[in-house]
Amino acid sequence: MPRRVQLSAILAALVLVTAGCVATNDAGGKGRFAGETVEVAAIWTGTEQASFRAVLDAFEEDTGATVRYTSGGDDLPTLLNSRLAGGSPPDVALLGQPGVVAQYARRGVLAELTGEAAEAVRAHYSPFWVELGSVEDALYGVHYKVAHKSLIWYRVEAFDEAGVSPPQTWPELLDATRTLADAGVGTMSVPGADGWVLTDWFENAYLRVAGAERYDQLAQREIPWTDPSVVATLELLQEYWTLDRAVQGDPLQLKFDQAVADVFGPVPKSAMLFQADFVAAEIQRLGTVAVGDQARFFPWPSIDGSPSSVVVASDQAVAFTDRPAAMALLAFLASPAAAEIAAGYGGFLSANQHLDLAAYPEPETRELAESLHTAEVVRFDLSDLAPQTFGGGTSASMWRLLQEFLADPADPARLAQRLEAAAERDFGTRP
């Protein structure tokens, strides 16, 4: 599957609204799967799980099937590999790594989408998302949930007290961090215990340092991780992570949920958090401040005049069995009806081109959807395009090495060498 995508194709793919569209249920057939059980595995817990459970409940009500949900957390691919080895995979899984999906497809353990599932994807998604859900021209996935991963969230009260405005450039971010630290209102919360957060730091910085073409080359293993552009990006992360009082507490002990609470909870400790649009759902769960009021966001800042850029990701539903009930669930997940339910919970963006923008309950999410149109450069999460052993899971090379760098960001060039050695092993190729 080609991984390099031109801007025009990306922008067309990320259209989230079309005039006159109405939500329709593509699962079809009241009670037709009564007595059947479908197992679904995903990474989600907490608020995201509750949102997804509401979608599954609607499918149950429509079809009579029972859907059993299993959360695999960040180690979902490991869980799936174990289940596959034991001969009992779930019927459906939602995976955030197209690279992992491609590996499974080539192993022959995925069921190609057929019938109503394939029809629903092609009816409701642009060619870009159909292609991204395909391996060697065979359709395997429904890109159910999109993430906008180029946001820095901030507590308005802290910025106001320090007299800081949302920064637009990297030097302004450094200056704002220093000012916040001097004001004693907290700085950046970095949940380094979750390695995927650190890969997002690298990807957003790299896209702005190296540009889209170099980003694509690194993702496709056309240049090594020792390329000067990689070292320059790691030096940039080193600059921020070693800035006096920039990173609060012990980031390697901090998980994502707690990091959100440290900024937007009842006893705030930090002023900023870099992460995706789904932070909004955690803020709503905490219930201390409201998104758009005391909780706001600004785009990842420009670096040396880089154009407006967005890193995106998505959770893709795939089937390990070809049971009709599993295909019906995939068809439902591809429908505007499912997207509308999830959108109502917040912390959700859809690639479904027939979801009405009005389905998003808050203007901030509609703003994010619009920003996917207006960004000059949009690229898919680089680590998610890599093999699982390099880019996805708690033991993945990129996660582990960036965590070690966060703990001791002393030698960017050495880290680049270690990343290249890991890439040679995990990809099985050299540039």
VOPAGU-2260 file (C-alpha; in pm, 1 decimal, decimal comma):
REM VOPAGU-2260
SITE   aa  ch    i         X         Y         Z
SITE  MET   A    0       0,0       0,0       0,0
SITE  PRO   A    1     152,6     335,8     -99,2
SITE  ARG   A    2     226,7     544,3     206,4
SITE  ARG   A    3     320,1     871,4      40,9
SITE  VAL   A    4      13,3    1088,1      -6,4
SITE  GLN   A    5       1,6    1427,8    -174,9
SITE  LEU   A    6    -165,9    1719,1       2,7
SITE  SER   A    7    -458,3    1738,0    -237,2
SITE  ALA   A    8    -544,7    1373,8    -175,6
SITE  ILE   A    9    -520,7    1413,5     200,8
SITE  LEU   A   10    -742,0    1719,7     205,9
SITE  ALA   A   11   -1001,0    1549,6      -7,8
SITE  ALA   A   12    -987,3    1250,8     223,7
SITE  LEU   A   13   -1050,7    1449,3     534,6
SITE  VAL   A   14   -1378,2    1607,5     425,6
SITE  LEU   A   15   -1604,6    1561,6     725,2
SITE  VAL   A   16   -1929,8    1707,0     597,9
SITE  THR   A   17   -2139,0    1710,6     283,5
SITE  ALA   A   18   -2450,6    1916,1     233,3
SITE  GLY   A   19   -2784,1    1746,0     267,0
SITE  CYS   A   20   -2651,5    1420,2     412,1
SITE  VAL   A   21   -2848,2    1235,6     675,4
SITE  ALA   A   22   -2734,6     965,5     914,3
SITE  THR   A   23   -2844,5     623,2     800,0
SITE  ASN   A   24   -2798,8     284,6     956,0
SITE  ASP   A   25   -2610,2      53,4     719,6
SITE  ALA   A   26   -2620,7    -248,0     951,4
SITE  GLY   A   27   -2974,2    -327,0     834,0
SITE  GLY   A   28   -3219,3    -592,1     953,7
SITE  LYS   A   29   -3385,5    -571,2    1294,5
SITE  GLY   A   30   -3298,5    -876,5    1501,2
SITE  ARG   A   31   -3131,3   -1067,7    1219,1
SITE  PHE   A   32   -2838,1   -1173,1    1441,1
SITE  ALA   A   33   -3036,6   -1250,8    1756,6
SITE  GLY   A   34   -2853,8   -1505,4    1969,0
SITE  GLU   A   35   -2512,7   -1437,5    1811,5
SITE  THR   A   36   -2214,8   -1286,5    1995,4
SITE  VAL   A   37   -1950,5   -1071,1    1830,5
SITE  GLU   A   38   -1627,8    -992,9    2014,7
SITE  VAL   A   39   -1457,3    -659,5    1951,1
SITE  ALA   A   40   -1112,1    -562,0    2079,7
SITE  ALA   A   41    -970,1    -208,6    2094,4
SITE  ILE   A   42    -732,7      -1,1    2304,3
SITE  TRP   A   43    -996,6     219,3    2463,3
SITE  THR   A   44   -1079,8     258,8    2829,6
SITE  GLY   A   45   -1264,9     526,9    3025,6
SITE  THR   A   46   -1447,7     792,7    2827,8
SITE  GLU   A   47   -1344,5     658,5    2487,9
SITE  GLN   A   48   -1469,4     312,9    2581,8
SITE  ALA   A   49   -1801,9     458,3    2696,7
SITE  SER   A   50   -1843,4     637,9    2364,8
SITE  PHE   A   51   -1766,7     324,0    2167,7
SITE  ARG   A   52   -1993,2     117,5    2390,4
SITE  ALA   A   53   -2282,3     347,8    2298,3
SITE  VAL   A   54   -2216,6     275,5    1930,9
SITE  LEU   A   55   -2205,8     -98,3    1998,7
SITE  ASP   A   56   -2530,2     -73,6    2196,1
SITE  ALA   A   57   -2700,5      79,6    1892,6
SITE  PHE   A   58   -2577,0    -208,5    1676,9
SITE  GLU   A   59   -2707,6    -457,4    1932,4
SITE  GLU   A   60   -3047,3    -290,2    1938,8
SITE  ASP   A   61   -3070,8    -291,8    1561,6
SITE  THR   A   62   -2948,6    -646,1    1492,5
SITE  GLY   A   63   -3019,0    -842,1    1810,6
SITE  ALA   A   64   -2653,7    -946,1    1836,1
SITE  THR   A   65   -2457,3    -928,6    2160,8
SITE  VAL   A   66   -2125,2    -745,1    2134,8
SITE  ARG   A   67   -1856,6    -829,8    2389,3
SITE  TYR   A   68   -1589,1    -560,9    2421,4
SITE  THR   A   69   -1228,7    -636,7    2521,2
SITE  SER   A   70    -980,8    -358,2    2599,7
SITE  GLY   A   71    -623,0    -443,6    2511,5
SITE  GLY   A   72    -474,8    -106,7    2606,5
SITE  ASP   A   73    -149,5       1,1    2444,1
SITE  ASP   A   74     -45,5    -363,0    2406,0
SITE  LEU   A   75    -340,8    -455,0    2184,6
SITE  PRO   A   76    -122,8    -602,0    1904,7
SITE  THR   A   77      47,3    -824,3    2163,1
SITE  LEU   A   78    -292,6    -942,0    2287,4
SITE  LEU   A   79    -405,0   -1009,2    1931,2
SITE  ASN   A   80     -90,0   -1205,4    1851,7
SITE  SER   A   81    -147,6   -1418,7    2159,9
SITE  ARG   A   82    -510,6   -1479,0    2066,4
SITE  LEU   A   83    -412,3   -1564,7    1709,1
SITE  ALA   A   84    -152,8   -1811,7    1832,8
SITE  GLY   A   85    -420,9   -1974,6    2045,3
SITE  GLY   A   86    -663,4   -1991,7    1755,6
SITE  SER   A   87    -923,1   -1762,5    1914,3
SITE  PRO   A   88    -889,8   -1408,3    1778,6
SITE  PRO   A   89   -1172,2   -1159,4    1832,9
SITE  ASP   A   90   -1411,1   -1116,4    1543,7
SITE  VAL   A   91   -1321,8    -749,2    1505,5
SITE  ALA   A   92   -1036,8    -531,8    1630,3
SITE  LEU   A   93    -967,6    -161,1    1600,8
SITE  LEU   A   94    -602,8     -89,2    1533,6
SITE  GLY   A   95    -422,8     242,6    1515,2
SITE  GLN   A   96    -130,7     120,5    1306,2
SITE  PRO   A   97    -176,7      66,6     930,7
SITE  GLY   A   98     164,4    -100,7     939,4
SITE  VAL   A   99      32,3    -366,3    1177,4
SITE  VAL   A  100    -281,6    -413,6     966,9
SITE  ALA   A  101     -63,4    -469,5     660,0
SITE  GLN   A  102     141,8    -728,0     847,7
SITE  TYR   A  103    -172,6    -916,5     951,9
SITE  ALA   A  104    -315,1    -902,5     600,0
SITE  ARG   A  105       2,9   -1044,7     449,7
SITE  ARG   A  106      -0,5   -1322,7     709,3
SITE  GLY   A  107    -346,4   -1414,7     586,8
SITE  VAL   A  108    -516,4   -1375,7     925,9
SITE  LEU   A  109    -755,5   -1094,3     827,0
SITE  ALA   A  110   -1083,9   -1132,0     643,3
SITE  GLU   A  111   -1122,9    -911,3     338,9
SITE  LEU   A  112   -1425,8    -682,3     362,6
SITE  THR   A  113   -1711,7    -812,4     151,0
SITE  GLY   A  114   -2079,2    -743,1      89,6
SITE  GLU   A  115   -2239,2    -473,8     301,2
SITE  ALA   A  116   -1913,1    -388,9     481,2
SITE  ALA   A  117   -1723,0    -315,3     161,0
SITE  GLU   A  118   -2021,3    -130,8      15,6
SITE  ALA   A  119   -2052,6      91,7     323,9
SITE  VAL   A  120   -1685,5     189,3     321,6
SITE  ARG   A  121   -1689,2     279,8     -46,6
SITE  ALA   A  122   -2017,2     469,0      -7,3
SITE  HIS   A  123   -1917,5     682,2     292,2
SITE  TYR   A  124   -1539,3     728,2     265,6
SITE  SER   A  125   -1322,3     908,4      13,7
SITE  PRO   A  126   -1077,2     712,8    -205,1
SITE  PHE   A  127    -789,2     810,4      26,1
SITE  TRP   A  128    -939,0     631,0     325,6
SITE  VAL   A  129   -1041,1     333,5     111,9
SITE  GLU   A  130    -681,3     305,8      -7,1
SITE  LEU   A  131    -543,2     347,5     343,8
SITE  GLY   A  132    -771,0      62,6     454,2
SITE  SER   A  133    -645,2    -160,9     173,6
SITE  VAL   A  134    -342,7    -385,9     137,7
SITE  GLU   A  135    -235,7    -480,2    -214,8
SITE  ASP   A  136    -571,7    -359,1    -349,3
SITE  ALA   A  137    -777,6    -572,9    -109,0
SITE  LEU   A  138   -1001,5    -377,7     132,4
SITE  TYR   A  139    -958,4    -475,9     497,4
SITE  GLY   A  140   -1041,2    -177,6     716,2
SITE  VAL   A  141   -1288,5      88,1     825,3
SITE  HIS   A  142   -1112,7     403,8     948,1
SITE  TYR   A  143   -1363,1     464,9    1224,3
SITE  LYS   A  144   -1203,3     738,8    1434,1
SITE  VAL   A  145    -958,1    1009,7    1326,0
SITE  ALA   A  146    -724,3    1191,1    1564,5
SITE  HIS   A  147    -588,5    1543,6    1512,9
SITE  LYS   A  148    -247,6    1510,9    1677,6
SITE  SER   A  149    -100,2    1860,1    1642,2
SITE  LEU   A  150    -253,2    2045,8    1937,0
SITE  ILE   A  151    -117,0    2195,2    2256,8
SITE  TRP   A  152    -388,9    2228,0    2519,0
SITE  TYR   A  153    -363,2    2497,3    2784,1
SITE  ARG   A  154    -533,8    2620,7    3098,8
SITE  VAL   A  155    -656,5    2972,8    3027,1
SITE  GLU   A  156    -633,6    3082,6    3390,0
SITE  ALA   A  157    -262,3    2997,6    3400,7
SITE  PHE   A  158    -189,2    3184,6    3078,6
SITE  ASP   A  159    -386,1    3487,1    3199,1
SITE  GLU   A  160    -208,5    3493,6    3534,6
SITE  ALA   A  161     132,0    3475,5    3365,7
SITE  GLY   A  162      34,7    3725,0    3094,7
SITE  VAL   A  163     106,4    3472,4    2820,0
SITE  SER   A  164     -62,3    3443,4    2480,4
SITE  PRO   A  165     -74,7    3119,0    2281,5
SITE  PRO   A  166     261,3    3094,9    2101,1
SITE  GLN   A  167     274,4    3062,7    1723,9
SITE  THR   A  168     643,9    2979,3    1675,5
SITE  TRP   A  169     896,3    2754,4    1847,5
SITE  PRO   A  170    1091,2    3045,2    2006,2
SITE  GLU   A  171     761,0    3184,3    2134,6
SITE  LEU   A  172     682,6    2845,6    2293,4
SITE  LEU   A  173    1018,7    2851,1    2470,3
SITE  ASP   A  174     957,5    3207,0    2591,8
SITE  ALA   A  175     603,2    3125,3    2706,2
SITE  THR   A  176     730,6    2824,4    2899,2
SITE  ARG   A  177     990,3    3035,7    3078,1
SITE  THR   A  178     729,6    3298,4    3165,8
SITE  LEU   A  179     485,5    3038,0    3298,3
SITE  ALA   A  180     761,1    2883,6    3508,3
SITE  ASP   A  181     857,3    3221,7    3654,7
SITE  ALA   A  182     491,5    3292,8    3734,9
SITE  GLY   A  183     465,1    2965,6    3926,3
SITE  VAL   A  184     151,0    2848,9    3743,3
SITE  GLY   A  185     299,7    2531,7    3596,4
SITE  THR   A  186     447,1    2450,5    3257,5
SITE  MET   A  187     425,9    2140,6    3032,5
SITE  SER   A  188     279,4    1808,9    3142,2
SITE  VAL   A  189     454,6    1527,9    2949,9
SITE  PRO   A  190     306,8    1179,0    3005,8
SITE  GLY   A  191     624,8     995,6    2915,8
SITE  ALA   A  192     503,6     669,2    3068,9
SITE  ASP   A  193     297,3     639,9    2750,4
SITE  GLY   A  194     559,2     607,8    2478,6
SITE  TRP   A  195     316,1     696,9    2199,9
SITE  VAL   A  196     303,9    1051,5    2335,9
SITE  LEU   A  197     676,9    1087,4    2274,2
SITE  THR   A  198     651,4     955,7    1918,2
SITE  ASP   A  199     392,2    1228,9    1860,6
SITE  TRP   A  200     639,5    1487,6    1989,9
SITE  PHE   A  201     897,8    1363,9    1741,6
SITE  GLU   A  202     656,8    1345,6    1446,6
SITE  ASN   A  203     520,6    1696,5    1490,9
SITE  ALA   A  204     866,2    1843,6    1529,3
SITE  TYR   A  205    1006,2    1639,1    1240,9
SITE  LEU   A  206     730,7    1737,2     996,6
SITE  ARG   A  207     812,3    2103,3    1063,0
SITE  VAL   A  208    1190,5    2065,7    1066,9
SITE  ALA   A  209    1229,0    1834,0     768,4
SITE  GLY   A  210     917,6    1906,0     562,5
SITE  ALA   A  211     663,1    1675,4     405,5
SITE  GLU   A  212     890,4    1513,4     145,9
SITE  ARG   A  213    1155,3    1416,9     400,7
SITE  TYR   A  214     881,7    1296,6     639,4
SITE  ASP   A  215     751,5    1063,7     368,2
SITE  GLN   A  216    1101,1     938,3     294,0
SITE  LEU   A  217    1164,4     853,4     658,0
SITE  ALA   A  218     826,6     681,4     688,1
SITE  GLN   A  219     897,7     471,3     378,4
SITE  ARG   A  220    1250,0     381,3     488,6
SITE  GLU   A  221    1405,9     572,9     200,9
SITE  ILE   A  222    1641,3     765,2     431,3
SITE  PRO   A  223    1808,1     643,6     752,2
SITE  TRP   A  224    1730,6     759,6    1102,7
SITE  THR   A  225    2083,0     901,3    1111,6
SITE  ASP   A  226    1982,4    1160,0     849,8
SITE  PRO   A  227    2077,0    1514,2     961,6
SITE  SER   A  228    1707,3    1610,4     964,9
SITE  VAL   A  229    1640,9    1347,1    1233,4
SITE  VAL   A  230    1933,3    1464,0    1444,5
SITE  ALA   A  231    1817,5    1826,6    1412,3
SITE  THR   A  232    1470,3    1726,6    1531,9
SITE  LEU   A  233    1608,8    1536,3    1829,4
SITE  GLU   A  234    1818,2    1842,6    1914,6
SITE  LEU   A  235    1497,1    2046,4    1914,9
SITE  LEU   A  236    1332,6    1804,0    2157,7
SITE  GLN   A  237    1647,5    1813,3    2367,0
SITE  GLU   A  238    1619,8    2192,9    2376,9
SITE  TYR   A  239    1268,1    2181,2    2519,1
SITE  TRP   A  240    1299,2    1878,8    2745,7
SITE  THR   A  241    1609,7    2025,9    2913,4
SITE  LEU   A  242    1471,5    2379,5    2942,0
SITE  ASP   A  243    1465,9    2484,0    3307,1
SITE  ARG   A  244    1131,8    2382,3    3468,3
SITE  ALA   A  245     974,2    2313,6    3126,7
SITE  VAL   A  246     879,0    1952,4    3202,8
SITE  GLN   A  247     717,5    1903,3    3539,8
SITE  GLY   A  248     764,9    1620,3    3786,9
SITE  ASP   A  249     884,7    1277,9    3673,0
SITE  PRO   A  250     743,8    1242,8    3321,4
SITE  LEU   A  251     836,4     875,5    3292,2
SITE  GLN   A  252     596,1     797,5    3577,2
SITE  LEU   A  253     313,8    1006,3    3430,8
SITE  LYS   A  254      32,0     844,4    3229,5
SITE  PHE   A  255    -190,0    1027,7    2982,7
SITE  ASP   A  256    -505,3    1038,6    3198,4
SITE  GLN   A  257    -317,5    1184,2    3494,4
SITE  ALA   A  258    -141,1    1435,8    3270,4
SITE  VAL   A  259    -478,7    1571,5    3160,0
SITE  ALA   A  260    -585,5    1594,7    3524,8
SITE  ASP   A  261    -262,0    1775,4    3611,9
SITE  VAL   A  262    -361,0    2054,3    3372,4
SITE  PHE   A  263    -740,6    2057,6    3391,5
SITE  GLY   A  264    -828,1    1878,3    3715,1
SITE  PRO   A  265    -943,3    2025,3    4047,9
SITE  VAL   A  266    -583,8    2071,1    4170,6
SITE  PRO   A  267    -391,9    2180,9    3860,2
SITE  LYS   A  268     -14,7    2140,8    3857,4
SITE  SER   A  269      67,3    2223,5    3496,1
SITE  ALA   A  270     -40,6    2478,0    3237,0
SITE  MET   A  271       1,6    2289,7    2907,3
SITE  LEU   A  272     -31,6    1945,1    2754,2
SITE  PHE   A  273      62,0    1847,1    2400,5
SITE  GLN   A  274    -179,6    1586,2    2269,5
SITE  ALA   A  275    -463,1    1511,4    2031,5
SITE  ASP   A  276    -824,4    1621,2    2007,2
SITE  PHE   A  277    -933,8    1333,0    2231,4
SITE  VAL   A  278    -804,7    1528,7    2531,5
SITE  ALA   A  279   -1146,1    1698,0    2517,4
SITE  ALA   A  280   -1321,7    1379,8    2625,9
SITE  GLU   A  281   -1095,6    1346,9    2931,1
SITE  ILE   A  282   -1157,9    1710,8    3022,1
SITE  GLN   A  283   -1531,6    1649,1    3003,1
SITE  ARG   A  284   -1493,1    1340,5    3220,2
SITE  LEU   A  285   -1306,5    1539,7    3485,7
SITE  GLY   A  286   -1582,3    1800,9    3486,7
SITE  THR   A  287   -1369,1    2072,9    3646,1
SITE  VAL   A  288   -1342,8    2312,1    3351,1
SITE  ALA   A  289   -1516,7    2337,5    3015,5
SITE  VAL   A  290   -1356,4    2300,3    2675,2
SITE  GLY   A  291   -1367,3    2639,3    2505,9
SITE  ASP   A  292   -1375,9    2823,4    2838,9
SITE  GLN   A  293   -1081,8    2745,6    3068,5
SITE  ALA   A  294    -959,1    2460,8    2848,3
SITE  ARG   A  295    -840,9    2564,1    2503,6
SITE  PHE   A  296    -579,2    2464,5    2248,0
SITE  PHE   A  297    -342,7    2613,7    1993,3
SITE  PRO   A  298    -166,3    2448,8    1697,4
SITE  TRP   A  299     179,7    2301,4    1735,0
SITE  PRO   A  300     400,7    2605,1    1664,9
SITE  SER   A  301     578,1    2674,8    1339,6
SITE  ILE   A  302     951,1    2598,7    1328,1
SITE  ASP   A  303    1173,1    2823,0    1115,3
SITE  GLY   A  304     877,5    2940,5     909,8
SITE  SER   A  305     730,0    2595,9     843,9
SITE  PRO   A  306     378,4    2595,1     692,2
SITE  SER   A  307      68,5    2504,5     892,6
SITE  SER   A  308      86,5    2128,6     937,6
SITE  VAL   A  309    -123,2    1854,1    1096,0
SITE  VAL   A  310     -30,7    1499,8    1194,5
SITE  VAL   A  311    -331,8    1268,9    1191,4
SITE  ALA   A  312    -396,4     912,7    1301,0
SITE  SER   A  313    -696,0     683,7    1301,0
SITE  ASP   A  314    -835,0     368,3    1456,5
SITE  GLN   A  315    -916,9     116,0    1185,4
SITE  ALA   A  316   -1167,9    -164,8    1233,8
SITE  VAL   A  317   -1064,0    -496,3    1078,5
SITE  ALA   A  318   -1211,0    -847,3    1090,5
SITE  PHE   A  319   -1035,3   -1168,0    1190,6
SITE  THR   A  320   -1341,0   -1371,3    1092,2
SITE  ASP   A  321   -1571,2   -1350,9     792,4
SITE  ARG   A  322   -1887,9   -1417,8     991,2
SITE  PRO   A  323   -2186,5   -1220,9     857,3
SITE  ALA   A  324   -2238,9   -1062,7    1200,9
SITE  ALA   A  325   -1880,1    -933,7    1199,7
SITE  MET   A  326   -1922,1    -787,1     852,4
SITE  ALA   A  327   -2249,6    -627,2     960,4
SITE  LEU   A  328   -2073,2    -462,5    1253,7
SITE  LEU   A  329   -1804,8    -324,7    1022,4
SITE  ALA   A  330   -2077,4    -193,0     792,9
SITE  PHE   A  331   -2238,1     -18,2    1088,7
SITE  LEU   A  332   -1906,5     131,7    1203,2
SITE  ALA   A  333   -1869,1     273,7     851,1
SITE  SER   A  334   -2211,5     439,6     864,9
SITE  PRO   A  335   -2296,7     803,4     941,3
SITE  ALA   A  336   -2527,6     672,9    1215,9
SITE  ALA   A  337   -2237,0     525,3    1413,6
SITE  ALA   A  338   -2023,9     836,7    1362,6
SITE  GLU   A  339   -2308,2    1060,1    1478,9
SITE  ILE   A  340   -2345,6     865,4    1805,1
SITE  ALA   A  341   -1973,2     885,7    1878,9
SITE  ALA   A  342   -1953,6    1253,2    1782,0
SITE  GLY   A  343   -2217,2    1333,2    2041,3
SITE  TYR   A  344   -1984,8    1213,5    2316,9
SITE  GLY   A  345   -1705,6    1453,1    2222,3
SITE  GLY   A  346   -1337,8    1370,9    2173,5
SITE  PHE   A  347   -1416,7    1218,5    1835,2
SITE  LEU   A  348   -1347,1    1310,8    1473,6
SITE  SER   A  349   -1474,4    1109,7    1179,5
SITE  ALA   A  350   -1341,4    1054,6     830,1
SITE  ASN   A  351   -1694,7     965,5     719,2
SITE  GLN   A  352   -1772,7    1213,7     442,9
SITE  HIS   A  353   -2147,4    1191,4     509,2
SITE  LEU   A  354   -2135,0    1296,8     873,8
SITE  ASP   A  355   -2298,7    1636,6     914,2
SITE  LEU   A  356   -2071,6    1886,7    1088,7
SITE  ALA   A  357   -2365,1    1971,3    1316,1
SITE  ALA   A  358   -2323,6    1628,9    1478,5
SITE  TYR   A  359   -2028,2    1766,3    1673,8
SITE  PRO   A  360   -2178,1    1921,6    1987,8
SITE  GLU   A  361   -1908,2    2180,2    2052,8
SITE  PRO   A  362   -1763,6    2451,1    1826,0
SITE  GLU   A  363   -1408,8    2351,0    1920,2
SITE  THR   A  364   -1447,1    2011,2    1753,0
SITE  ARG   A  365   -1598,7    2174,8    1448,3
SITE  GLU   A  366   -1294,9    2404,3    1445,9
SITE  LEU   A  367   -1066,8    2100,4    1448,2
SITE  ALA   A  368   -1258,8    1945,0    1162,5
SITE  GLU   A  369   -1219,4    2267,9     967,9
SITE  SER   A  370    -846,0    2283,0    1042,5
SITE  LEU   A  371    -802,1    1952,7     863,9
SITE  HIS   A  372    -919,7    2133,3     550,4
SITE  THR   A  373    -708,3    2444,9     590,5
SITE  ALA   A  374    -369,8    2300,1     690,9
SITE  GLU   A  375    -112,6    2331,7     415,7
SITE  VAL   A  376      46,4    1997,1     504,5
SITE  VAL   A  377    -126,8    1688,1     645,9
SITE  ARG   A  378      52,7    1360,1     714,2
SITE  PHE   A  379     -35,7    1031,2     882,0
SITE  ASP   A  380     131,0     938,6    1211,9
SITE  LEU   A  381     476,0     808,1    1116,1
SITE  SER   A  382     516,1     551,4    1393,7
SITE  ASP   A  383     178,1     397,5    1307,9
SITE  LEU   A  384     301,2     328,7     954,4
SITE  ALA   A  385     597,1     130,1    1088,5
SITE  PRO   A  386     609,8    -237,8    1185,5
SITE  GLN   A  387     467,8    -308,0    1530,6
SITE  THR   A  388     807,0    -386,4    1681,4
SITE  PHE   A  389     933,3     -41,5    1584,6
SITE  GLY   A  390     635,4     190,1    1617,7
SITE  GLY   A  391     348,8      34,8    1815,9
SITE  GLY   A  392     330,6    -105,8    2169,3
SITE  THR   A  393     498,9     -59,9    2504,9
SITE  SER   A  394     808,4    -254,2    2396,9
SITE  ALA   A  395     834,1     -92,7    2051,4
SITE  SER   A  396    1179,4      39,3    1970,8
SITE  MET   A  397    1074,0     397,1    1898,9
SITE  TRP   A  398     868,2     420,2    2219,1
SITE  ARG   A  399    1144,4     276,0    2435,5
SITE  LEU   A  400    1429,5     478,1    2286,6
SITE  LEU   A  401    1242,5     808,3    2311,4
SITE  GLN   A  402    1156,8     730,9    2673,9
SITE  GLU   A  403    1525,6     676,4    2741,1
SITE  PHE   A  404    1601,2    1004,8    2565,6
SITE  LEU   A  405    1343,1    1187,9    2776,5
SITE  ALA   A  406    1514,7    1051,5    3086,7
SITE  ASP   A  407    1858,3    1158,5    2960,9
SITE  PRO   A  408    1844,1    1382,3    2651,4
SITE  ALA   A  409    2219,7    1420,6    2633,3
SITE  ASP   A  410    2317,6    1285,0    2292,0
SITE  PRO   A  411    2077,9    1328,8    1996,1
SITE  ALA   A  412    2328,0    1190,1    1744,2
SITE  ARG   A  413    2371,6     872,9    1948,7
SITE  LEU   A  414    1994,7     830,7    1974,3
SITE  ALA   A  415    1966,6     864,1    1596,1
SITE  GLN   A  416    2219,9     582,9    1557,5
SITE  ARG   A  417    2023,3     361,9    1797,2
SITE  LEU   A  418    1697,3     436,4    1614,2
SITE  GLU   A  419    1859,3     339,9    1283,9
SITE  ALA   A  420    1992,1      15,0    1429,1
SITE  ALA   A  421    1643,8     -65,7    1559,2
SITE  ALA   A  422    1487,0      23,5    1224,1
SITE  GLU   A  423    1725,2    -207,8    1038,0
SITE  ARG   A  424    1619,1    -490,4    1268,8
SITE  ASP   A  425    1245,4    -414,0    1284,1
SITE  PHE   A  426    1189,9    -321,5     918,1
SITE  GLY   A  427    1434,4    -583,1     794,8
SITE  THR   A  428    1566,6    -337,9     535,8
SITE  ARG   A  429    1818,6     -59,8     488,0
SITE  PRO   A  430    1747,6     264,4     298,6
